[in-house]
C-alpha cells in the first residue's frame, strides 16, 4: 500500500473513532420538585425529593440538609408510595430539627446484599412544610465531596458517588396571610403619603418666608427712594 493510501486509511479510522458516541460522565444527584414556589403563611405545601443515580447501582443513601427555620416548619417527611429505591422506613427514620432548621435521613436498603443494588431514578421522599413568616425561604442539601457523614449516594462498591455540584436546592417565596406580597407593598404605599404630605407644608413655609422677606425689602427700597 502506498504512503498516500496509508494516510487516507488512518484518516478514515480516526474519523470513525471520533464519530462513536461518547458516554457522559455519570453525575448522580438529588432533586427538589418544585424547586421554586410561592405560598402564603399557614398554607402547607410539599416538596418531593427525587434522585437520579445515572448508571450507578445504589445500595444506600443519606440525605442531610438545612432549611430556613425562621420562615418554614417541617410538619413531616414521608416516604412516597412508589420510591425509586426500596428503603426501610418508619416514623423515627427522619430526624427533624425545626429549631435549628436541619434534617437528617438515612435510607437503608431492604436487602443487605450489595448484589441487590439498583439504578435509582425517581421520587423518594415528601417534605411537608408549613410557612410561618413572610420572605424567601431556602432549602439546601449539605454535601461535600469525599465526606460520608452528610448527603451521599452509596454504590455497590461502597463508594460515595453523589455529585454535590449537581444537587438541586429550593427557594420558596412566603407571602403574608390573606393577600400575599401585595399587602406589604400597599401598606408601604399607604403610609408614604403621611410624611410626604408634611414635606409640602415645610416647602410652603419656606416659600412664605421668602415672600415676606422680599416684601420687607421692597418696602425698605421704596422708603429709601422716597427719602432721596
C-alpha positions as a Markdown table, in Angstrom:
| # | Residue | x | y | z |
|---|---|---|---|---|
| 1 | Unk | 0.0 | 0.0 | 0.0 |
| 2 | Unk | 1.3 | 3.4 | -0.9 |
| 3 | Unk | 2.0 | 6.1 | 1.7 |
| 4 | Unk | -0.9 | 8.1 | 0.4 |
| 5 | Unk | -3.2 | 5.1 | 0.9 |
| 6 | Unk | -2.0 | 4.5 | 4.4 |
| 7 | Unk | -2.6 | 8.1 | 5.3 |
| 8 | Unk | -6.1 | 8.0 | 3.9 |
| 9 | Unk | -6.8 | 4.8 | 5.8 |
| 10 | Unk | -5.6 | 6.3 | 9.1 |
| 11 | Unk | -7.7 | 9.4 | 8.5 |
| 12 | Unk | -10.8 | 7.3 | 7.9 |
| 13 | Unk | -10.1 | 5.3 | 11.0 |
| 14 | Unk | -9.7 | 8.4 | 13.1 |
| 15 | Unk | -12.9 | 9.9 | 11.8 |
| 16 | Unk | -14.8 | 6.6 | 12.6 |
| 17 | Unk | -13.3 | 6.6 | 16.1 |
| 18 | Unk | -14.3 | 10.2 | 16.8 |
| 19 | Unk | -17.8 | 9.6 | 15.4 |
| 20 | Unk | -18.5 | 7.0 | 18.0 |
| 21 | Unk | -20.8 | 8.2 | 20.8 |
| 22 | Unk | -19.1 | 9.2 | 24.0 |
| 23 | Unk | -20.9 | 8.4 | 27.2 |
| 24 | Unk | -21.1 | 11.4 | 29.5 |
| 25 | Unk | -19.6 | 11.1 | 33.0 |
| 26 | Unk | -22.2 | 10.0 | 35.5 |
| 27 | Unk | -23.3 | 12.6 | 37.9 |
| 28 | Unk | -25.7 | 11.0 | 40.5 |
| 29 | Unk | -27.6 | 13.7 | 42.3 |
| 30 | Unk | -30.8 | 14.6 | 44.2 |
| 31 | Unk | -33.6 | 16.9 | 43.1 |
| 32 | Unk | -36.3 | 19.0 | 44.7 |
| 33 | Unk | -39.7 | 19.3 | 43.0 |
| 34 | Unk | -40.9 | 22.0 | 42.9 |
| 35 | Unk | -37.6 | 23.8 | 43.2 |
| 36 | Unk | -39.3 | 27.2 | 43.4 |
| 37 | Unk | -42.9 | 28.1 | 44.5 |
| 38 | Unk | -44.9 | 30.9 | 46.1 |
| 39 | Unk | -47.1 | 30.2 | 49.2 |
| 40 | Unk | -48.8 | 32.2 | 52.0 |
| 41 | Unk | -48.2 | 31.9 | 55.7 |
| 42 | Unk | -50.1 | 28.9 | 57.1 |
| 43 | Unk | -50.6 | 27.3 | 53.6 |
| 44 | Unk | -49.0 | 23.9 | 53.9 |
| 45 | Unk | -47.1 | 22.6 | 50.8 |
| 46 | Unk | -45.0 | 19.6 | 49.8 |
| 47 | Unk | -41.6 | 19.3 | 48.1 |
| 48 | Unk | -40.6 | 16.0 | 46.6 |
| 49 | Unk | -37.1 | 14.8 | 47.0 |
| 50 | Unk | -36.0 | 12.8 | 43.9 |
| 51 | Unk | -32.8 | 11.0 | 42.9 |
| 52 | Unk | -31.0 | 10.2 | 39.7 |
| 53 | Unk | -28.2 | 7.8 | 40.1 |
| 54 | Unk | -27.4 | 7.8 | 36.4 |
| 55 | Unk | -25.8 | 4.4 | 35.7 |
| 56 | Unk | -24.8 | 3.7 | 39.3 |
| 57 | Unk | -26.4 | 0.9 | 41.2 |
| 58 | Unk | -27.4 | 2.2 | 44.6 |
| 59 | Unk | -27.3 | 0.3 | 47.9 |
| 60 | Unk | -27.9 | 3.1 | 50.4 |
| 61 | Unk | -28.4 | 6.9 | 50.7 |
| 62 | Unk | -28.1 | 9.6 | 53.3 |
| 63 | Unk | -30.0 | 12.9 | 53.0 |
| 64 | Unk | -28.8 | 15.7 | 55.2 |
| 65 | Unk | -29.8 | 19.3 | 54.7 |
| 66 | Unk | -30.9 | 22.7 | 56.0 |
| 67 | Unk | -34.0 | 24.9 | 55.7 |
| 68 | Unk | -34.9 | 28.4 | 56.8 |
| 69 | Unk | -36.3 | 27.7 | 60.2 |
| 70 | Unk | -37.3 | 31.4 | 60.7 |
| 71 | Unk | -39.8 | 31.0 | 57.8 |
| 72 | Unk | -40.6 | 27.3 | 57.5 |
| 73 | Unk | -41.5 | 24.4 | 59.7 |
| 74 | Unk | -41.3 | 20.8 | 58.7 |
| 75 | Unk | -44.6 | 19.1 | 59.6 |
| 76 | Unk | -43.4 | 15.6 | 58.4 |
| 77 | Unk | -41.2 | 13.8 | 56.0 |
| 78 | Unk | -42.9 | 10.8 | 54.4 |
| 79 | Unk | -41.8 | 8.0 | 52.1 |
| 80 | Unk | -43.6 | 8.3 | 48.7 |
| 81 | Unk | -45.8 | 5.4 | 47.6 |
| 82 | Unk | -43.5 | 4.1 | 44.9 |
| 83 | Unk | -40.0 | 5.2 | 45.7 |
| 84 | Unk | -37.2 | 4.9 | 43.1 |
| 85 | Unk | -35.1 | 3.0 | 45.7 |
| 86 | Unk | -36.5 | 0.4 | 48.0 |
| 87 | Unk | -35.5 | 1.5 | 51.5 |
| 88 | Unk | -36.6 | 0.7 | 55.0 |
| 89 | Unk | -38.8 | 3.3 | 56.7 |
| 90 | Unk | -40.6 | 4.1 | 60.0 |
| 91 | Unk | -41.7 | 7.1 | 61.9 |
| 92 | Unk | -38.3 | 7.5 | 63.6 |
| 93 | Unk | -36.3 | 7.4 | 60.3 |
| 94 | Unk | -36.3 | 11.2 | 59.7 |
| 95 | Unk | -34.6 | 13.4 | 62.3 |
| 96 | Unk | -36.0 | 16.9 | 62.1 |
| 97 | Unk | -34.7 | 19.9 | 64.0 |
| 98 | Unk | -37.3 | 22.7 | 63.5 |
| 99 | Unk | -35.4 | 24.9 | 66.0 |
| 100 | Unk | -32.2 | 25.0 | 64.0 |
| 101 | Unk | -33.5 | 24.2 | 60.5 |
| 102 | Unk | -31.8 | 20.8 | 59.9 |
| 103 | Unk | -32.9 | 17.3 | 58.9 |
| 104 | Unk | -31.0 | 14.0 | 58.7 |
| 105 | Unk | -32.3 | 10.9 | 56.9 |
| 106 | Unk | -30.7 | 7.5 | 56.4 |
| 107 | Unk | -32.2 | 5.4 | 53.6 |
| 108 | Unk | -31.2 | 1.9 | 54.4 |
| 109 | Unk | -31.8 | -0.9 | 51.8 |
| 110 | Unk | -34.5 | -3.5 | 52.5 |
| 111 | Unk | -31.9 | -6.1 | 51.4 |
| 112 | Unk | -28.4 | -6.3 | 53.0 |
| 113 | Unk | -26.8 | -7.7 | 49.8 |
| 114 | Unk | -24.8 | -5.4 | 47.7 |
| 115 | Unk | -25.8 | -7.5 | 44.7 |
| 116 | Unk | -29.3 | -6.1 | 45.0 |
| 117 | Unk | -28.2 | -2.6 | 44.2 |
| 118 | Unk | -30.4 | -0.8 | 41.7 |
| 119 | Unk | -30.3 | 2.2 | 39.4 |
| 120 | Unk | -32.5 | 4.8 | 41.1 |
| 121 | Unk | -34.3 | 7.4 | 39.1 |
| 122 | Unk | -37.5 | 9.0 | 40.5 |
| 123 | Unk | -39.1 | 10.1 | 43.7 |
| 124 | Unk | -38.0 | 9.2 | 47.2 |
| 125 | Unk | -39.5 | 11.5 | 50.0 |
| 126 | Unk | -42.2 | 14.1 | 50.5 |
| 127 | Unk | -41.1 | 17.1 | 52.7 |
| 128 | Unk | -44.2 | 18.7 | 54.1 |
| 129 | Unk | -43.8 | 22.3 | 55.2 |
| 130 | Unk | -45.8 | 25.0 | 57.0 |
| 131 | Unk | -44.8 | 28.6 | 56.2 |
| 132 | Unk | -44.7 | 30.7 | 59.3 |
| 133 | Unk | -43.2 | 34.1 | 58.2 |
| 134 | Unk | -43.0 | 36.1 | 55.1 |
| 135 | Unk | -39.9 | 36.2 | 53.0 |
| 136 | Unk | -37.8 | 33.9 | 50.8 |
| 137 | Unk | -37.1 | 30.5 | 52.4 |
| 138 | Unk | -34.3 | 28.3 | 51.2 |
| 139 | Unk | -33.9 | 24.5 | 51.2 |
| 140 | Unk | -30.5 | 23.0 | 50.7 |
| 141 | Unk | -28.7 | 19.7 | 50.9 |
| 142 | Unk | -25.5 | 19.5 | 52.9 |
| 143 | Unk | -23.0 | 17.9 | 50.6 |
| 144 | Unk | -19.2 | 17.8 | 50.4 |
| 145 | Unk | -17.2 | 15.5 | 48.1 |
| 146 | Unk | -15.4 | 12.8 | 49.9 |
| 147 | Unk | -17.4 | 13.2 | 53.1 |
| 148 | Unk | -19.7 | 10.3 | 54.2 |
| 149 | Unk | -21.4 | 12.0 | 57.2 |
| 150 | Unk | -23.7 | 14.1 | 55.1 |
| 151 | Unk | -25.7 | 13.7 | 51.8 |
| 152 | Unk | -24.4 | 10.8 | 49.8 |
| 153 | Unk | -25.3 | 8.0 | 47.4 |
| 154 | Unk | -23.5 | 4.7 | 48.1 |
| 155 | Unk | -23.0 | 2.3 | 45.2 |
| 156 | Unk | -22.3 | -1.4 | 45.1 |
| 157 | Unk | -18.6 | -0.7 | 45.7 |
| 158 | Unk | -19.4 | 1.2 | 48.9 |
| 159 | Unk | -18.2 | 4.4 | 47.3 |
| 160 | Unk | -20.0 | 7.7 | 47.7 |
| 161 | Unk | -20.8 | 8.7 | 44.1 |
| 162 | Unk | -23.1 | 11.7 | 44.6 |
| 163 | Unk | -22.1 | 14.7 | 42.6 |
| 164 | Unk | -22.6 | 17.6 | 45.1 |
| 165 | Unk | -22.5 | 20.3 | 42.5 |
| 166 | Unk | -25.4 | 18.7 | 40.6 |
| 167 | Unk | -27.7 | 18.6 | 43.7 |
| 168 | Unk | -30.7 | 20.9 | 43.5 |
| 169 | Unk | -31.7 | 23.4 | 46.1 |
| 170 | Unk | -35.1 | 25.0 | 46.7 |
| 171 | Unk | -36.2 | 28.6 | 47.1 |
| 172 | Unk | -39.8 | 29.4 | 48.2 |
| 173 | Unk | -41.4 | 32.8 | 48.5 |
| 174 | Unk | -43.7 | 33.1 | 51.5 |
| 175 | Unk | -46.3 | 35.9 | 51.3 |
| 176 | Unk | -48.3 | 37.4 | 54.2 |
| 177 | Unk | -51.6 | 35.7 | 55.0 |
| 178 | Unk | -54.7 | 36.8 | 53.1 |
| 179 | Unk | -53.3 | 38.9 | 50.3 |
| 180 | Unk | -49.7 | 37.8 | 49.6 |
| 181 | Unk | -46.9 | 40.1 | 48.8 |
| 182 | Unk | -49.3 | 42.9 | 47.7 |
| 183 | Unk | -50.2 | 43.6 | 51.3 |
| 184 | Unk | -46.8 | 44.9 | 52.5 |
| 185 | Unk | -46.4 | 47.0 | 49.3 |
| 186 | Unk | -49.8 | 48.5 | 49.7 |
| 187 | Unk | -49.1 | 49.2 | 53.4 |
| 188 | Unk | -45.9 | 50.9 | 52.5 |
| 189 | Unk | -47.6 | 53.0 | 49.8 |
| 190 | Unk | -50.4 | 53.9 | 52.2 |
| 191 | Unk | -48.0 | 55.1 | 54.9 |
| 192 | Unk | -45.8 | 57.0 | 52.5 |
| 193 | Unk | -48.2 | 59.9 | 51.9 |
| 194 | Unk | -48.2 | 60.9 | 55.6 |
| 195 | Unk | -44.6 | 62.0 | 55.8 |
| 196 | Unk | -44.8 | 63.1 | 52.1 |
| 197 | Unk | -47.8 | 65.4 | 52.9 |
| 198 | Unk | -45.7 | 67.1 | 55.6 |
| 199 | Unk | -43.0 | 67.9 | 53.1 |
| 200 | Unk | -45.1 | 70.4 | 51.0 |
| 201 | Unk | -46.0 | 72.1 | 54.2 |
| 202 | Unk | -42.3 | 72.6 | 55.0 |
| 203 | Unk | -41.8 | 73.8 | 51.5 |
| 204 | Unk | -44.8 | 76.1 | 51.7 |
| 205 | Unk | -43.5 | 77.7 | 54.9 |
| 206 | Unk | -40.1 | 78.4 | 53.2 |
| 207 | Unk | -41.9 | 80.0 | 50.2 |
| 208 | Unk | -44.0 | 82.1 | 52.5 |
| 209 | Unk | -40.9 | 83.3 | 54.5 |
| 210 | Unk | -39.2 | 84.1 | 51.2 |
| 211 | Unk | -42.1 | 86.2 | 50.0 |
| 212 | Unk | -42.3 | 88.1 | 53.4 |
| 213 | Unk | -38.6 | 88.9 | 53.2 |
| 214 | Unk | -39.0 | 90.1 | 49.6 |
| 215 | Unk | -41.9 | 92.3 | 50.7 |
| 216 | Unk | -39.9 | 93.9 | 53.5 |
| 217 | Unk | -37.0 | 94.6 | 51.1 |
| 218 | Unk | -39.4 | 96.1 | 48.7 |
| 219 | Unk | -40.9 | 98.4 | 51.3 |
| 220 | Unk | -37.4 | 99.5 | 52.5 |
| 221 | Unk | -36.4 | 100.2 | 49.0 |
| 222 | Unk | -39.5 | 102.3 | 48.4 |
| 223 | Unk | -38.8 | 104.3 | 51.6 |
| 224 | Unk | -35.2 | 104.8 | 50.6 |
| 225 | Unk | -36.2 | 106.2 | 47.2 |
| 226 | Unk | -38.8 | 108.5 | 48.8 |
| 227 | Unk | -36.1 | 109.9 | 51.1 |
| 228 | Unk | -33.9 | 110.6 | 48.0 |
